[in-house]
Amino acid sequence: MKIIKKWSADSIRTMCINCDFYTKGNNEEYSKMLDEVDSIAFPTDEDILKISANIESHSKEQTVSNVMFHILNTAIAYIPDLTEE
């Protein structure tokens, strides 16, 4: 069995609002980050790290690890893939 990760710009946006992330970024930077999320329907661990680093660099007093924790626990849906390989 394989676990597929799914996210959306809406799930990342909601997380940023709820956690008070991206408070140091402007609208253009924020939109660009959300567009990048939208272009990656099924993120890899590297994609999650890249977006976490972007959010951390535009947030007050955050760490990449903390942002990743929130993405992994609130902004991603986990879907089991039960197809035979």
PDB file of N, CA, C and O in Angstrom:
ATOM      1  N   MET A   1       0.849  -1.189   0.000  1.00  0.00           N
ATOM      2  CA  MET A   1       0.000   0.000   0.000  1.00  0.00           C
ATOM      3  C   MET A   1       0.886   1.241   0.000  1.00  0.00           C
ATOM      4  O   MET A   1       1.949   1.281   0.620  1.00  0.00           O
ATOM      5  N   LYS A   2       0.417   2.224  -0.703  1.00  0.00           N
ATOM      6  CA  LYS A   2       1.113   3.502  -0.802  1.00  0.00           C
ATOM      7  C   LYS A   2       0.168   4.589  -0.290  1.00  0.00           C
ATOM      8  O   LYS A   2      -1.041   4.522  -0.513  1.00  0.00           O
ATOM      9  N   ILE A   3       0.722   5.587   0.396  1.00  0.00           N
ATOM     10  CA  ILE A   3      -0.069   6.722   0.880  1.00  0.00           C
ATOM     11  C   ILE A   3       0.215   7.912  -0.030  1.00  0.00           C
ATOM     12  O   ILE A   3       1.366   8.313  -0.204  1.00  0.00           O
ATOM     13  N   ILE A   4      -0.824   8.461  -0.597  1.00  0.00           N
ATOM     14  CA  ILE A   4      -0.702   9.628  -1.472  1.00  0.00           C
ATOM     15  C   ILE A   4      -1.050  10.879  -0.661  1.00  0.00           C
ATOM     16  O   ILE A   4      -2.029  10.897   0.085  1.00  0.00           O
ATOM     17  N   LYS A   5      -0.239  11.912  -0.818  1.00  0.00           N
ATOM     18  CA  LYS A   5      -0.486  13.195  -0.148  1.00  0.00           C
ATOM     19  C   LYS A   5      -1.159  14.139  -1.139  1.00  0.00           C
ATOM     20  O   LYS A   5      -0.756  14.228  -2.299  1.00  0.00           O
ATOM     21  N   LYS A   6      -2.178  14.835  -0.675  1.00  0.00           N
ATOM     22  CA  LYS A   6      -2.915  15.796  -1.516  1.00  0.00           C
ATOM     23  C   LYS A   6      -3.055  17.096  -0.745  1.00  0.00           C
ATOM     24  O   LYS A   6      -3.387  17.091   0.440  1.00  0.00           O
ATOM     25  N   TRP A   7      -2.800  18.212  -1.421  1.00  0.00           N
ATOM     26  CA  TRP A   7      -3.011  19.523  -0.816  1.00  0.00           C
ATOM     27  C   TRP A   7      -3.627  20.446  -1.834  1.00  0.00           C
ATOM     28  O   TRP A   7      -3.783  20.081  -2.999  1.00  0.00           O
ATOM     29  N   SER A   8      -3.979  21.638  -1.403  1.00  0.00           N
ATOM     30  CA  SER A   8      -4.521  22.648  -2.313  1.00  0.00           C
ATOM     31  C   SER A   8      -4.089  24.020  -1.802  1.00  0.00           C
ATOM     32  O   SER A   8      -3.663  24.175  -0.657  1.00  0.00           O
ATOM     33  N   ALA A   9      -4.212  24.996  -2.674  1.00  0.00           N
ATOM     34  CA  ALA A   9      -3.920  26.365  -2.249  1.00  0.00           C
ATOM     35  C   ALA A   9      -4.851  26.767  -1.109  1.00  0.00           C
ATOM     36  O   ALA A   9      -4.435  27.465  -0.185  1.00  0.00           O
ATOM     37  N   ASP A  10      -6.106  26.330  -1.171  1.00  0.00           N
ATOM     38  CA  ASP A  10      -7.056  26.658  -0.098  1.00  0.00           C
ATOM     39  C   ASP A  10      -6.634  26.072   1.241  1.00  0.00           C
ATOM     40  O   ASP A  10      -6.751  26.737   2.270  1.00  0.00           O
ATOM     41  N   SER A  11      -6.145  24.832   1.242  1.00  0.00           N
ATOM     42  CA  SER A  11      -5.737  24.223   2.517  1.00  0.00           C
ATOM     43  C   SER A  11      -4.507  24.926   3.095  1.00  0.00           C
ATOM     44  O   SER A  11      -4.408  25.100   4.310  1.00  0.00           O
ATOM     45  N   ILE A  12      -3.578  25.329   2.238  1.00  0.00           N
ATOM     46  CA  ILE A  12      -2.393  26.068   2.710  1.00  0.00           C
ATOM     47  C   ILE A  12      -2.796  27.471   3.160  1.00  0.00           C
ATOM     48  O   ILE A  12      -2.308  27.955   4.181  1.00  0.00           O
ATOM     49  N   ARG A  13      -3.668  28.115   2.421  1.00  0.00           N
ATOM     50  CA  ARG A  13      -4.143  29.448   2.801  1.00  0.00           C
ATOM     51  C   ARG A  13      -4.840  29.416   4.156  1.00  0.00           C
ATOM     52  O   ARG A  13      -4.584  30.267   5.007  1.00  0.00           O
ATOM     53  N   THR A  14      -5.710  28.448   4.357  1.00  0.00           N
ATOM     54  CA  THR A  14      -6.420  28.315   5.637  1.00  0.00           C
ATOM     55  C   THR A  14      -5.433  28.087   6.778  1.00  0.00           C
ATOM     56  O   THR A  14      -5.577  28.676   7.849  1.00  0.00           O
ATOM     57  N   MET A  15      -4.439  27.244   6.557  1.00  0.00           N
ATOM     58  CA  MET A  15      -3.418  26.998   7.574  1.00  0.00           C
ATOM     59  C   MET A  15      -2.658  28.287   7.899  1.00  0.00           C
ATOM     60  O   MET A  15      -2.429  28.596   9.069  1.00  0.00           O
ATOM     61  N   CYS A  16      -2.270  29.032   6.868  1.00  0.00           N
ATOM     62  CA  CYS A  16      -1.535  30.284   7.093  1.00  0.00           C
ATOM     63  C   CYS A  16      -2.366  31.272   7.918  1.00  0.00           C
ATOM     64  O   CYS A  16      -1.840  31.940   8.808  1.00  0.00           O
ATOM     65  N   ILE A  17      -3.650  31.358   7.622  1.00  0.00           N
ATOM     66  CA  ILE A  17      -4.523  32.258   8.377  1.00  0.00           C
ATOM     67  C   ILE A  17      -4.651  31.790   9.815  1.00  0.00           C
ATOM     68  O   ILE A  17      -4.491  32.582  10.743  1.00  0.00           O
ATOM     69  N   ASN A  18      -4.935  30.514  10.006  1.00  0.00           N
ATOM     70  CA  ASN A  18      -5.151  29.979  11.354  1.00  0.00           C
ATOM     71  C   ASN A  18      -3.905  30.038  12.225  1.00  0.00           C
ATOM     72  O   ASN A  18      -4.002  30.198  13.442  1.00  0.00           O
ATOM     73  N   CYS A  19      -2.740  29.910  11.611  1.00  0.00           N
ATOM     74  CA  CYS A  19      -1.477  29.889  12.365  1.00  0.00           C
ATOM     75  C   CYS A  19      -0.750  31.232  12.359  1.00  0.00           C
ATOM     76  O   CYS A  19       0.333  31.355  12.930  1.00  0.00           O
ATOM     77  N   ASP A  20      -1.338  32.226  11.723  1.00  0.00           N
ATOM     78  CA  ASP A  20      -0.725  33.555  11.630  1.00  0.00           C
ATOM     79  C   ASP A  20       0.621  33.501  10.903  1.00  0.00           C
ATOM     80  O   ASP A  20       1.579  34.168  11.294  1.00  0.00           O
ATOM     81  N   PHE A  21       0.676  32.694   9.837  1.00  0.00           N
ATOM     82  CA  PHE A  21       1.868  32.589   8.997  1.00  0.00           C
ATOM     83  C   PHE A  21       1.774  33.599   7.854  1.00  0.00           C
ATOM     84  O   PHE A  21       0.708  34.140   7.559  1.00  0.00           O
ATOM     85  N   TYR A  22       2.912  33.831   7.228  1.00  0.00           N
ATOM     86  CA  TYR A  22       3.072  34.685   6.047  1.00  0.00           C
ATOM     87  C   TYR A  22       2.700  36.143   6.332  1.00  0.00           C
ATOM     88  O   TYR A  22       2.160  36.835   5.468  1.00  0.00           O
ATOM     89  N   THR A  23       2.987  36.589   7.520  1.00  0.00           N
ATOM     90  CA  THR A  23       2.664  37.970   7.894  1.00  0.00           C
ATOM     91  C   THR A  23       3.712  38.965   7.420  1.00  0.00           C
ATOM     92  O   THR A  23       3.478  40.173   7.468  1.00  0.00           O
ATOM     93  N   LYS A  24       4.876  38.475   6.959  1.00  0.00           N
ATOM     94  CA  LYS A  24       5.926  39.367   6.461  1.00  0.00           C
ATOM     95  C   LYS A  24       5.977  39.432   4.935  1.00  0.00           C
ATOM     96  O   LYS A  24       6.794  40.156   4.367  1.00  0.00           O
ATOM     97  N   GLY A  25       5.108  38.679   4.281  1.00  0.00           N
ATOM     98  CA  GLY A  25       5.098  38.679   2.825  1.00  0.00           C
ATOM     99  C   GLY A  25       4.056  39.636   2.278  1.00  0.00           C
ATOM    100  O   GLY A  25       3.106  40.005   2.967  1.00  0.00           O
ATOM    101  N   ASN A  26       4.249  40.032   1.032  1.00  0.00           N
ATOM    102  CA  ASN A  26       3.247  40.891   0.393  1.00  0.00           C
ATOM    103  C   ASN A  26       2.285  40.022  -0.428  1.00  0.00           C
ATOM    104  O   ASN A  26       2.476  38.812  -0.550  1.00  0.00           O
ATOM    105  N   ASN A  27       1.269  40.646  -0.977  1.00  0.00           N
ATOM    106  CA  ASN A  27       0.238  39.905  -1.720  1.00  0.00           C
ATOM    107  C   ASN A  27       0.813  39.170  -2.926  1.00  0.00           C
ATOM    108  O   ASN A  27       0.402  38.047  -3.219  1.00  0.00           O
ATOM    109  N   GLU A  28       1.752  39.787  -3.622  1.00  0.00           N
ATOM    110  CA  GLU A  28       2.352  39.163  -4.803  1.00  0.00           C
ATOM    111  C   GLU A  28       3.123  37.901  -4.409  1.00  0.00           C
ATOM    112  O   GLU A  28       2.989  36.864  -5.060  1.00  0.00           O
ATOM    113  N   GLU A  29       3.927  37.983  -3.349  1.00  0.00           N
ATOM    114  CA  GLU A  29       4.688  36.820  -2.883  1.00  0.00           C
ATOM    115  C   GLU A  29       3.753  35.701  -2.415  1.00  0.00           C
ATOM    116  O   GLU A  29       3.975  34.527  -2.708  1.00  0.00           O
ATOM    117  N   TYR A  30       2.715  36.082  -1.690  1.00  0.00           N
ATOM    118  CA  TYR A  30       1.743  35.122  -1.160  1.00  0.00           C
ATOM    119  C   TYR A  30       1.009  34.422  -2.308  1.00  0.00           C
ATOM    120  O   TYR A  30       0.857  33.200  -2.296  1.00  0.00           O
ATOM    121  N   SER A  31       0.561  35.184  -3.285  1.00  0.00           N
ATOM    122  CA  SER A  31      -0.131  34.614  -4.439  1.00  0.00           C
ATOM    123  C   SER A  31       0.780  33.679  -5.234  1.00  0.00           C
ATOM    124  O   SER A  31       0.342  32.626  -5.697  1.00  0.00           O
ATOM    125  N   LYS A  32       2.026  34.061  -5.387  1.00  0.00           N
ATOM    126  CA  LYS A  32       2.979  33.232  -6.112  1.00  0.00           C
ATOM    127  C   LYS A  32       3.183  31.895  -5.395  1.00  0.00           C
ATOM    128  O   LYS A  32       3.232  30.847  -6.039  1.00  0.00           O
ATOM    129  N   MET A  33       3.304  31.929  -4.065  1.00  0.00           N
ATOM    130  CA  MET A  33       3.472  30.704  -3.293  1.00  0.00           C
ATOM    131  C   MET A  33       2.230  29.810  -3.423  1.00  0.00           C
ATOM    132  O   MET A  33       2.354  28.600  -3.610  1.00  0.00           O
ATOM    133  N   LEU A  34       1.040  30.405  -3.323  1.00  0.00           N
ATOM    134  CA  LEU A  34      -0.196  29.631  -3.442  1.00  0.00           C
ATOM    135  C   LEU A  34      -0.368  29.064  -4.857  1.00  0.00           C
ATOM    136  O   LEU A  34      -0.875  27.955  -5.021  1.00  0.00           O
ATOM    137  N   ASP A  35       0.049  29.816  -5.870  1.00  0.00           N
ATOM    138  CA  ASP A  35       0.010  29.308  -7.246  1.00  0.00           C
ATOM    139  C   ASP A  35       0.944  28.102  -7.398  1.00  0.00           C
ATOM    140  O   ASP A  35       0.614  27.135  -8.085  1.00  0.00           O
ATOM    141  N   GLU A  36       2.097  28.171  -6.757  1.00  0.00           N
ATOM    142  CA  GLU A  36       3.026  27.040  -6.807  1.00  0.00           C
ATOM    143  C   GLU A  36       2.406  25.802  -6.145  1.00  0.00           C
ATOM    144  O   GLU A  36       2.517  24.693  -6.667  1.00  0.00           O
ATOM    145  N   VAL A  37       1.758  26.000  -5.001  1.00  0.00           N
ATOM    146  CA  VAL A  37       1.067  24.887  -4.338  1.00  0.00           C
ATOM    147  C   VAL A  37       0.014  24.305  -5.274  1.00  0.00           C
ATOM    148  O   VAL A  37      -0.078  23.086  -5.422  1.00  0.00           O
ATOM    149  N   ASP A  38      -0.770  25.155  -5.899  1.00  0.00           N
ATOM    150  CA  ASP A  38      -1.822  24.695  -6.808  1.00  0.00           C
ATOM    151  C   ASP A  38      -1.265  23.923  -8.000  1.00  0.00           C
ATOM    152  O   ASP A  38      -1.952  23.065  -8.555  1.00  0.00           O
ATOM    153  N   SER A  39      -0.040  24.215  -8.395  1.00  0.00           N
ATOM    154  CA  SER A  39       0.557  23.526  -9.545  1.00  0.00           C
ATOM    155  C   SER A  39       1.076  22.136  -9.178  1.00  0.00           C
ATOM    156  O   SER A  39       1.475  21.369 -10.054  1.00  0.00           O
ATOM    157  N   ILE A  40       1.071  21.809  -7.875  1.00  0.00           N
ATOM    158  CA  ILE A  40       1.572  20.522  -7.390  1.00  0.00           C
ATOM    159  C   ILE A  40       0.447  19.841  -6.611  1.00  0.00           C
ATOM    160  O   ILE A  40       0.336  20.027  -5.399  1.00  0.00           O
ATOM    161  N   ALA A  41      -0.375  19.066  -7.285  1.00  0.00           N
ATOM    162  CA  ALA A  41      -1.528  18.442  -6.626  1.00  0.00           C
ATOM    163  C   ALA A  41      -1.104  17.403  -5.589  1.00  0.00           C
ATOM    164  O   ALA A  41      -1.709  17.299  -4.522  1.00  0.00           O
ATOM    165  N   PHE A  42      -0.061  16.636  -5.911  1.00  0.00           N
ATOM    166  CA  PHE A  42       0.391  15.564  -5.026  1.00  0.00           C
ATOM    167  C   PHE A  42       1.843  15.836  -4.620  1.00  0.00           C
ATOM    168  O   PHE A  42       2.765  15.381  -5.297  1.00  0.00           O
ATOM    169  N   PRO A  43       2.054  16.567  -3.531  1.00  0.00           N
ATOM    170  CA  PRO A  43       3.402  17.014  -3.179  1.00  0.00           C
ATOM    171  C   PRO A  43       4.310  15.886  -2.685  1.00  0.00           C
ATOM    172  O   PRO A  43       3.875  14.950  -2.014  1.00  0.00           O
ATOM    173  N   THR A  44       5.567  16.012  -3.040  1.00  0.00           N
ATOM    174  CA  THR A  44       6.609  15.139  -2.498  1.00  0.00           C
ATOM    175  C   THR A  44       7.104  15.768  -1.198  1.00  0.00           C
ATOM    176  O   THR A  44       6.737  16.894  -0.863  1.00  0.00           O
ATOM    177  N   ASP A  45       7.931  15.037  -0.478  1.00  0.00           N
ATOM    178  CA  ASP A  45       8.523  15.605   0.742  1.00  0.00           C
ATOM    179  C   ASP A  45       9.345  16.849   0.409  1.00  0.00           C
ATOM    180  O   ASP A  45       9.371  17.807   1.182  1.00  0.00           O
ATOM    181  N   GLU A  46      10.012  16.832  -0.738  1.00  0.00           N
ATOM    182  CA  GLU A  46      10.816  17.984  -1.155  1.00  0.00           C
ATOM    183  C   GLU A  46       9.931  19.200  -1.446  1.00  0.00           C
ATOM    184  O   GLU A  46      10.300  20.327  -1.117  1.00  0.00           O
ATOM    185  N   ASP A  47       8.767  18.974  -2.063  1.00  0.00           N
ATOM    186  CA  ASP A  47       7.830  20.071  -2.312  1.00  0.00           C
ATOM    187  C   ASP A  47       7.357  20.687  -0.997  1.00  0.00           C
ATOM    188  O   ASP A  47       7.278  21.908  -0.865  1.00  0.00           O
ATOM    189  N   ILE A  48       7.046  19.834  -0.036  1.00  0.00           N
ATOM    190  CA  ILE A  48       6.573  20.302   1.278  1.00  0.00           C
ATOM    191  C   ILE A  48       7.667  21.111   1.962  1.00  0.00           C
ATOM    192  O   ILE A  48       7.389  22.150   2.560  1.00  0.00           O
ATOM    193  N   LEU A  49       8.903  20.642   1.879  1.00  0.00           N
ATOM    194  CA  LEU A  49      10.027  21.371   2.470  1.00  0.00           C
ATOM    195  C   LEU A  49      10.202  22.731   1.800  1.00  0.00           C
ATOM    196  O   LEU A  49      10.420  23.733   2.482  1.00  0.00           O
ATOM    197  N   LYS A  50      10.110  22.775   0.479  1.00  0.00           N
ATOM    198  CA  LYS A  50      10.279  24.035  -0.255  1.00  0.00           C
ATOM    199  C   LYS A  50       9.209  25.055   0.133  1.00  0.00           C
ATOM    200  O   LYS A  50       9.525  26.219   0.379  1.00  0.00           O
ATOM    201  N   ILE A  51       7.950  24.629   0.190  1.00  0.00           N
ATOM    202  CA  ILE A  51       6.870  25.544   0.559  1.00  0.00           C
ATOM    203  C   ILE A  51       6.994  25.941   2.029  1.00  0.00           C
ATOM    204  O   ILE A  51       6.732  27.090   2.383  1.00  0.00           O
ATOM    205  N   SER A  52       7.387  25.008   2.881  1.00  0.00           N
ATOM    206  CA  SER A  52       7.590  25.321   4.301  1.00  0.00           C
ATOM    207  C   SER A  52       8.667  26.387   4.477  1.00  0.00           C
ATOM    208  O   SER A  52       8.509  27.308   5.279  1.00  0.00           O
ATOM    209  N   ALA A  53       9.753  26.262   3.735  1.00  0.00           N
ATOM    210  CA  ALA A  53      10.837  27.251   3.815  1.00  0.00           C
ATOM    211  C   ALA A  53      10.354  28.617   3.332  1.00  0.00           C
ATOM    212  O   ALA A  53      10.714  29.643   3.909  1.00  0.00           O
ATOM    213  N   ASN A  54       9.544  28.633   2.280  1.00  0.00           N
ATOM    214  CA  ASN A  54       8.991  29.890   1.779  1.00  0.00           C
ATOM    215  C   ASN A  54       8.104  30.537   2.841  1.00  0.00           C
ATOM    216  O   ASN A  54       8.230  31.728   3.125  1.00  0.00           O
ATOM    217  N   ILE A  55       7.215  29.750   3.417  1.00  0.00           N
ATOM    218  CA  ILE A  55       6.316  30.288   4.449  1.00  0.00           C
ATOM    219  C   ILE A  55       7.115  30.769   5.657  1.00  0.00           C
ATOM    220  O   ILE A  55       6.838  31.840   6.197  1.00  0.00           O
ATOM    221  N   GLU A  56       8.095  29.990   6.081  1.00  0.00           N
ATOM    222  CA  GLU A  56       8.926  30.371   7.240  1.00  0.00           C
ATOM    223  C   GLU A  56       9.635  31.696   6.997  1.00  0.00           C
ATOM    224  O   GLU A  56       9.703  32.538   7.892  1.00  0.00           O
ATOM    225  N   SER A  57      10.163  31.886   5.788  1.00  0.00           N
ATOM    226  CA  SER A  57      10.913  33.112   5.499  1.00  0.00           C
ATOM    227  C   SER A  57      10.008  34.347   5.436  1.00  0.00           C
ATOM    228  O   SER A  57      10.495  35.476   5.485  1.00  0.00           O
ATOM    229  N   HIS A  58       8.701  34.135   5.330  1.00  0.00           N
ATOM    230  CA  HIS A  58       7.750  35.244   5.288  1.00  0.00           C
ATOM    231  C   HIS A  58       6.882  35.302   6.554  1.00  0.00           C
ATOM    232  O   HIS A  58       5.823  35.929   6.565  1.00  0.00           O
ATOM    233  N   SER A  59       7.348  34.640   7.611  1.00  0.00           N
ATOM    234  CA  SER A  59       6.582  34.592   8.860  1.00  0.00           C
ATOM    235  C   SER A  59       7.450  35.052  10.019  1.00  0.00           C
ATOM    236  O   SER A  59       8.676  34.956   9.975  1.00  0.00           O
ATOM    237  N   LYS A  60       6.797  35.546  11.043  1.00  0.00           N
ATOM    238  CA  LYS A  60       7.508  36.007  12.229  1.00  0.00           C
ATOM    239  C   LYS A  60       7.782  34.838  13.170  1.00  0.00           C
ATOM    240  O   LYS A  60       6.890  34.050  13.486  1.00  0.00           O
ATOM    241  N   GLU A  61       9.028  34.746  13.606  1.00  0.00           N
ATOM    242  CA  GLU A  61       9.446  33.802  14.649  1.00  0.00           C
ATOM    243  C   GLU A  61       8.942  32.377  14.421  1.00  0.00           C
ATOM    244  O   GLU A  61       8.318  31.784  15.301  1.00  0.00           O
ATOM    245  N   GLN A  62       9.216  31.837  13.238  1.00  0.00           N
ATOM    246  CA  GLN A  62       8.831  30.462  12.916  1.00  0.00           C
ATOM    247  C   GLN A  62      10.067  29.679  12.502  1.00  0.00           C
ATOM    248  O   GLN A  62      11.098  30.254  12.152  1.00  0.00           O
ATOM    249  N   THR A  63       9.946  28.375  12.547  1.00  0.00           N
ATOM    250  CA  THR A  63      10.992  27.495  12.024  1.00  0.00           C
ATOM    251  C   THR A  63      10.391  26.682  10.882  1.00  0.00           C
ATOM    252  O   THR A  63       9.177  26.496  10.807  1.00  0.00           O
ATOM    253  N   VAL A  64      11.250  26.208  10.005  1.00  0.00           N
ATOM    254  CA  VAL A  64      10.792  25.368   8.909  1.00  0.00           C
ATOM    255  C   VAL A  64      10.128  24.111   9.476  1.00  0.00           C
ATOM    256  O   VAL A  64       9.106  23.661   8.958  1.00  0.00           O
ATOM    257  N   SER A  65      10.700  23.552  10.523  1.00  0.00           N
ATOM    258  CA  SER A  65      10.129  22.346  11.134  1.00  0.00           C
ATOM    259  C   SER A  65       8.716  22.584  11.639  1.00  0.00           C
ATOM    260  O   SER A  65       7.843  21.735  11.459  1.00  0.00           O
ATOM    261  N   ASN A  66       8.483  23.714  12.260  1.00  0.00           N
ATOM    262  CA  ASN A  66       7.151  24.015  12.768  1.00  0.00           C
ATOM    263  C   ASN A  66       6.152  24.192  11.625  1.00  0.00           C
ATOM    264  O   ASN A  66       5.030  23.692  11.694  1.00  0.00           O
ATOM    265  N   VAL A  67       6.559  24.895  10.588  1.00  0.00           N
ATOM    266  CA  VAL A  67       5.669  25.085   9.439  1.00  0.00           C
ATOM    267  C   VAL A  67       5.375  23.731   8.788  1.00  0.00           C
ATOM    268  O   VAL A  67       4.230  23.455   8.429  1.00  0.00           O
ATOM    269  N   MET A  68       6.395  22.891   8.634  1.00  0.00           N
ATOM    270  CA  MET A  68       6.186  21.557   8.061  1.00  0.00           C
ATOM    271  C   MET A  68       5.211  20.749   8.911  1.00  0.00           C
ATOM    272  O   MET A  68       4.330  20.073   8.378  1.00  0.00           O
ATOM    273  N   PHE A  69       5.367  20.816  10.225  1.00  0.00           N
ATOM    274  CA  PHE A  69       4.449  20.112  11.123  1.00  0.00           C
ATOM    275  C   PHE A  69       3.004  20.516  10.842  1.00  0.00           C
ATOM    276  O   PHE A  69       2.123  19.662  10.741  1.00  0.00           O
ATOM    277  N   HIS A  70       2.768  21.804  10.718  1.00  0.00           N
ATOM    278  CA  HIS A  70       1.408  22.289  10.466  1.00  0.00           C
ATOM    279  C   HIS A  70       0.901  21.870   9.088  1.00  0.00           C
ATOM    280  O   HIS A  70      -0.261  21.492   8.943  1.00  0.00           O
ATOM    281  N   ILE A  71       1.761  21.933   8.087  1.00  0.00           N
ATOM    282  CA  ILE A  71       1.341  21.486   6.757  1.00  0.00           C
ATOM    283  C   ILE A  71       0.968  20.004   6.800  1.00  0.00           C
ATOM    284  O   ILE A  71      -0.093  19.607   6.315  1.00  0.00           O
ATOM    285  N   LEU A  72       1.848  19.193   7.382  1.00  0.00           N
ATOM    286  CA  LEU A  72       1.620  17.746   7.409  1.00  0.00           C
ATOM    287  C   LEU A  72       0.406  17.352   8.237  1.00  0.00           C
ATOM    288  O   LEU A  72      -0.219  16.326   7.964  1.00  0.00           O
ATOM    289  N   ASN A  73       0.063  18.146   9.240  1.00  0.00           N
ATOM    290  CA  ASN A  73      -1.021  17.772  10.145  1.00  0.00           C
ATOM    291  C   ASN A  73      -2.335  18.501   9.919  1.00  0.00           C
ATOM    292  O   ASN A  73      -3.368  18.086  10.445  1.00  0.00           O
ATOM    293  N   THR A  74      -2.315  19.583   9.145  1.00  0.00           N
ATOM    294  CA  THR A  74      -3.572  20.318   8.954  1.00  0.00           C
ATOM    295  C   THR A  74      -3.906  20.632   7.504  1.00  0.00           C
ATOM    296  O   THR A  74      -5.071  20.866   7.182  1.00  0.00           O
ATOM    297  N   ALA A  75      -2.918  20.643   6.624  1.00  0.00           N
ATOM    298  CA  ALA A  75      -3.168  21.109   5.251  1.00  0.00           C
ATOM    299  C   ALA A  75      -3.095  20.006   4.203  1.00  0.00           C
ATOM    300  O   ALA A  75      -3.376  20.247   3.029  1.00  0.00           O
ATOM    301  N   ILE A  76      -2.724  18.812   4.614  1.00  0.00           N
ATOM    302  CA  ILE A  76      -2.593  17.711   3.655  1.00  0.00           C
ATOM    303  C   ILE A  76      -3.607  16.629   3.983  1.00  0.00           C
ATOM    304  O   ILE A  76      -3.820  16.282   5.145  1.00  0.00           O
ATOM    305  N   ALA A  77      -4.225  16.106   2.936  1.00  0.00           N
ATOM    306  CA  ALA A  77      -5.083  14.935   3.062  1.00  0.00           C
ATOM    307  C   ALA A  77      -4.248  13.717   2.650  1.00  0.00           C
ATOM    308  O   ALA A  77      -3.494  13.771   1.679  1.00  0.00           O
ATOM    309  N   TYR A  78      -4.391  12.643   3.387  1.00  0.00           N
ATOM    310  CA  TYR A  78      -3.665  11.407   3.109  1.00  0.00           C
ATOM    311  C   TYR A  78      -4.642  10.389   2.527  1.00  0.00           C
ATOM    312  O   TYR A  78      -5.669  10.081   3.132  1.00  0.00           O
ATOM    313  N   ILE A  79      -4.309   9.874   1.354  1.00  0.00           N
ATOM    314  CA  ILE A  79      -5.194   8.976   0.624  1.00  0.00           C
ATOM    315  C   ILE A  79      -4.480   7.641   0.407  1.00  0.00           C
ATOM    316  O   ILE A  79      -3.419   7.603  -0.215  1.00  0.00           O
ATOM    317  N   PRO A  80      -5.053   6.545   0.914  1.00  0.00           N
ATOM    318  CA  PRO A  80      -4.421   5.255   0.664  1.00  0.00           C
ATOM    319  C   PRO A  80      -4.633   4.806  -0.780  1.00  0.00           C
ATOM    320  O   PRO A  80      -5.741   4.885  -1.309  1.00  0.00           O
ATOM    321  N   ASP A  81      -3.573   4.342  -1.399  1.00  0.00           N
ATOM    322  CA  ASP A  81      -3.640   3.793  -2.750  1.00  0.00           C
ATOM    323  C   ASP A  81      -3.563   2.283  -2.622  1.00  0.00           C
ATOM    324  O   ASP A  81      -2.496   1.734  -2.346  1.00  0.00           O
ATOM    325  N   LEU A  82      -4.667   1.620  -2.816  1.00  0.00           N
ATOM    326  CA  LEU A  82      -4.737   0.179  -2.622  1.00  0.00           C
ATOM    327  C   LEU A  82      -4.594  -0.612  -3.908  1.00  0.00           C
ATOM    328  O   LEU A  82      -4.822  -1.822  -3.933  1.00  0.00           O
ATOM    329  N   THR A  83      -4.215   0.080  -4.982  1.00  0.00           N
ATOM    330  CA  THR A  83      -4.036  -0.621  -6.255  1.00  0.00           C
ATOM    331  C   THR A  83      -2.791  -1.507  -6.199  1.00  0.00           C
ATOM    332  O   THR A  83      -1.827  -1.212  -5.492  1.00  0.00           O
ATOM    333  N   GLU A  84      -2.837  -2.574  -6.944  1.00  0.00           N
ATOM    334  CA  GLU A  84      -1.686  -3.494  -7.008  1.00  0.00           C
ATOM    335  C   GLU A  84      -0.557  -2.834  -7.772  1.00  0.00           C
ATOM    336  O   GLU A  84      -0.788  -2.123  -8.750  1.00  0.00           O
ATOM    337  N   GLU A  85       0.640  -3.066  -7.331  1.00  0.00           N
ATOM    338  CA  GLU A  85       1.813  -2.535  -8.031  1.00  0.00           C
ATOM    339  C   GLU A  85       2.455  -3.602  -8.848  1.00  0.00           C
ATOM    340  O   GLU A  85       3.460  -3.350  -9.512  1.00  0.00           O
TER     341      GLU A  85
END
